[in-house]
Amino acid sequence: MLTTVLSTLLVLLTVRPAAGEIIDSLETHSLAHLGISADVDSSIVYLDGVFVGRTPLRLDSVATGPHVLLVFAPKGASWFGKPDSAHFLLDPGMNMDLTFQVRAPLQFKPSHMPVVSPLLQDSDGSNGRSLAIWASGGVTVVAGIAAAYYKIAADERNDSYLLTGNRAIRDERRRLDTLSGIAFAAMQLGFAVFSYLLLSE
């Protein structure tokens, strides 16, 4: 009888796992596994607001329950990137693989490009304002050139007047200064109209 009890105890001790093994087994089954990848390698990964690594990434021993993943393009590629996120629920022992898109797609569609800038169109889409914009811009440029030309010529006449004292040269200088002032005023007016047309609806 003693032999039977001892052999039964021996069988139980050899077959039954240790307490630590049971706890480890329970902990392993209460955790989940998470695979994270992105369309840009080395993307930055945050799990529940904590940095956990860069893609591609495999996280074992993730606590079960609700989670939030946020993935950013790496710093060098962030100019074309956008963050991507996922809200998900992990069950015990679950294996989940997630793929993120952090590369911003280009939205360039040549067929939808306007032939004329929207700034040059009326509210109904016609090009009625374009002539006024071109005219005011042209007046601004031409008047500016004329103002500079007349002012330079007036300064030369002034130098001649100071050397000779000739009143005819002085009168010519005044006439050129007047023309320069008129051209400068026209330039300012043209620029004001040009700016108004560009900035107004």
C-alpha positions as CSV (number, residue, x, y, z in Angstrom):
1,M,0.0,0.0,0.0
2,L,2.8,2.4,0.8
3,T,4.4,1.5,-2.5
4,T,1.2,2.4,-4.3
5,V,0.9,5.8,-2.6
6,L,4.5,6.6,-3.2
7,S,4.3,5.6,-6.9
8,T,1.1,7.8,-7.3
9,L,2.8,10.8,-5.7
10,L,5.8,10.2,-7.9
11,V,3.6,10.2,-11.0
12,L,1.8,13.3,-9.9
13,L,5.0,15.2,-9.2
14,T,6.6,14.2,-12.6
15,V,3.4,14.9,-14.7
16,R,2.2,18.0,-12.9
17,P,3.9,21.3,-14.0
18,A,5.5,23.5,-11.4
19,A,3.5,26.5,-10.2
20,G,5.8,28.9,-12.0
21,E,5.2,27.1,-15.3
22,I,1.4,27.4,-14.8
23,I,1.7,31.1,-14.1
24,D,4.0,31.6,-17.2
25,S,1.5,29.6,-19.3
26,L,-1.4,31.7,-18.1
27,E,0.5,35.0,-18.7
28,T,1.4,33.9,-22.2
29,H,-2.2,33.0,-23.1
30,S,-3.5,36.3,-21.6
31,L,-1.2,38.4,-24.0
32,A,-1.5,39.0,-27.7
33,H,0.9,39.4,-30.6
34,L,1.0,42.4,-33.0
35,G,2.7,42.8,-36.4
36,I,3.0,46.3,-37.7
37,S,4.1,47.3,-41.2
38,A,3.8,50.5,-43.3
39,D,4.2,51.5,-47.0
40,V,7.4,53.4,-45.9
41,D,10.1,51.5,-44.0
42,S,11.3,52.8,-40.7
43,S,8.0,54.6,-40.0
44,I,7.6,55.7,-36.4
45,V,5.2,53.6,-34.3
46,Y,3.3,54.7,-31.1
47,L,1.2,52.2,-29.2
48,D,-1.2,54.0,-26.8
49,G,0.9,57.1,-27.0
50,V,4.2,55.4,-26.3
51,F,7.0,55.0,-28.8
52,V,7.5,51.3,-29.4
53,G,9.8,51.2,-32.5
54,R,9.9,51.5,-36.3
55,T,8.3,49.5,-39.0
56,P,8.5,46.6,-39.8
57,L,7.8,45.7,-36.2
58,R,6.7,42.6,-34.3
59,L,5.4,43.1,-30.8
60,D,4.9,40.1,-28.6
61,S,3.4,40.2,-25.1
62,V,1.0,43.0,-25.8
63,A,-1.7,43.4,-23.2
64,T,-5.2,42.4,-24.2
65,G,-7.9,45.0,-24.5
66,P,-8.4,48.2,-26.5
67,H,-5.4,49.9,-28.1
68,V,-4.6,52.8,-30.4
69,L,-1.7,52.7,-32.9
70,L,-0.3,55.8,-34.5
71,V,2.2,55.5,-37.3
72,F,4.2,58.5,-38.8
73,A,6.5,58.6,-41.9
74,P,10.2,58.8,-40.9
75,K,11.6,62.3,-40.4
76,G,13.4,62.4,-43.8
77,A,10.2,61.4,-45.6
78,S,7.7,63.4,-43.6
79,W,7.3,66.1,-46.3
80,F,5.3,63.6,-48.3
81,G,3.8,61.7,-45.4
82,K,0.6,61.7,-43.4
83,P,0.0,60.0,-40.1
84,D,-2.2,56.8,-40.1
85,S,-3.9,55.3,-37.0
86,A,-5.9,52.3,-35.9
87,H,-8.2,51.6,-33.0
88,F,-8.5,47.9,-32.2
89,L,-9.2,45.3,-29.5
90,L,-6.9,42.4,-28.7
91,D,-8.2,39.2,-27.3
92,P,-6.0,36.8,-25.3
93,G,-3.6,34.8,-27.5
94,M,-4.6,36.8,-30.6
95,N,-2.2,37.4,-33.5
96,M,-3.0,40.6,-35.4
97,D,-1.1,42.0,-38.4
98,L,-1.7,45.7,-39.4
99,T,-0.5,47.6,-42.4
100,F,-0.5,51.4,-42.4
101,Q,-0.3,54.0,-45.3
102,V,1.8,57.0,-44.3
103,R,2.8,58.0,-47.9
104,A,0.5,60.8,-49.0
105,P,-0.8,60.1,-52.5
106,L,-0.1,62.8,-55.0
107,Q,-3.3,64.6,-56.1
108,F,-2.0,66.0,-59.4
109,K,-4.5,65.7,-62.2
110,P,-3.4,67.6,-65.3
111,S,-6.8,67.2,-66.9
112,H,-8.4,69.2,-64.1
113,M,-5.8,72.0,-64.2
114,P,-7.4,75.4,-65.1
115,V,-6.3,76.9,-68.4
116,V,-6.5,80.4,-66.8
117,S,-5.6,81.2,-63.2
118,P,-8.7,81.5,-60.9
119,L,-7.3,85.0,-60.1
120,L,-8.0,86.1,-63.6
121,Q,-11.5,84.8,-63.8
122,D,-14.8,86.4,-62.9
123,S,-17.0,84.6,-60.3
124,D,-18.9,82.9,-63.2
125,G,-15.7,81.4,-64.5
126,S,-15.3,83.8,-67.5
127,N,-12.1,85.7,-68.3
128,G,-13.6,89.2,-68.1
129,R,-11.2,90.5,-65.5
130,S,-8.1,89.3,-67.3
131,L,-8.0,92.3,-69.6
132,A,-8.3,94.7,-66.7
133,I,-5.6,92.9,-64.8
134,W,-3.2,92.8,-67.8
135,A,-3.9,96.5,-68.6
136,S,-3.3,97.7,-65.0
137,G,-0.2,95.6,-64.7
138,G,1.1,97.0,-68.0
139,V,0.3,100.6,-66.9
140,T,2.2,99.9,-63.7
141,V,5.3,98.7,-65.5
142,V,5.4,101.3,-68.3
143,A,4.7,104.2,-65.9
144,G,7.4,102.9,-63.6
145,I,9.9,102.8,-66.4
146,A,8.8,106.3,-67.6
147,A,9.1,107.7,-64.0
148,A,12.7,106.4,-63.7
149,Y,13.7,107.6,-67.2
150,Y,12.3,111.2,-66.6
151,K,13.9,111.4,-63.1
152,I,17.3,110.3,-64.4
153,A,17.0,112.9,-67.3
154,A,16.0,115.6,-64.8
155,D,19.0,114.8,-62.6
156,E,21.3,115.1,-65.6
157,R,19.7,118.5,-66.5
158,N,20.2,119.6,-62.9
159,D,23.9,118.8,-63.0
160,S,24.1,120.9,-66.2
161,Y,22.2,123.7,-64.7
162,L,24.5,123.8,-61.6
163,L,27.5,124.0,-63.9
164,T,26.2,126.6,-66.4
165,G,23.4,128.4,-64.5
166,N,21.4,128.4,-67.8
167,R,17.7,129.0,-67.0
168,A,16.5,127.1,-70.0
169,I,18.2,124.0,-68.6
170,R,16.5,124.7,-65.2
171,D,13.1,124.9,-66.9
172,E,13.8,121.7,-68.8
173,R,14.7,120.0,-65.5
174,R,11.5,121.2,-63.9
175,R,9.5,119.9,-66.8
176,L,11.2,116.4,-66.6
177,D,10.6,116.4,-62.8
178,T,6.9,117.1,-63.4
179,L,6.7,114.3,-66.0
180,S,8.5,111.9,-63.6
181,G,6.0,112.8,-60.8
182,I,3.0,112.2,-63.1
183,A,4.5,108.9,-64.3
184,F,5.1,107.9,-60.7
185,A,1.5,108.7,-59.7
186,A,0.3,106.7,-62.7
187,M,2.4,103.8,-61.6
188,Q,1.0,103.9,-58.1
189,L,-2.5,104.1,-59.4
190,G,-1.9,101.2,-61.8
191,F,-0.4,99.1,-59.0
192,A,-3.4,99.9,-56.7
193,V,-5.9,98.8,-59.4
194,F,-3.8,95.7,-60.2
195,S,-3.7,94.7,-56.5
196,Y,-7.4,95.3,-56.0
197,L,-8.3,93.2,-59.0
198,L,-6.1,90.3,-57.9
199,L,-7.2,90.4,-54.3
200,S,-10.9,91.1,-54.7
201,E,-13.5,88.4,-55.3
